Amino acid sequence: MKVIVFVKATKDSEAGIMPSEQLLTDMGKYNEELANAGIMLAGEGLHPSSKGVRVRFSGANRTTIDGPFTETKELVAGFWLWQVQSMEAAIEWVKRCPNPMPGDSEIEIRPIFEAEDFGEAFTPELQEQEARIREATEKRKNS
């Protein structure tokens, strides 16, 4: 199963306080463990929400909202994309993670939808389209 693992933002990460050399070293070792175990598919840190933008949808209307965004506890400071055997395995890997922030922090794990989760609504035509999109994405990534 694929999961996305969110490192939740804190006041420090939203203030743009960069991680220490020690934390970068510890996270680098952890990321190597994930990669060597064949679990990590991707992972990145994110700039604070002050550099972000949201687009709100209301029917046909679109409204752009510039950051920063106020609810720090709802924001994401980074993410991993993992391939794991189970949610329990993902939890065990997260428990091995160095604390990603200088103070208290939180990591959220969410399963990613698989094709079979959509049932009959995911028609053969939509499956073919999805395959084309993945192929085009892989080509771009490898070039």
Order of alpha helices (4+ residues) and beta strands (2+ residues): beta-alpha-alpha-beta-beta-beta-beta-alpha-beta-alpha
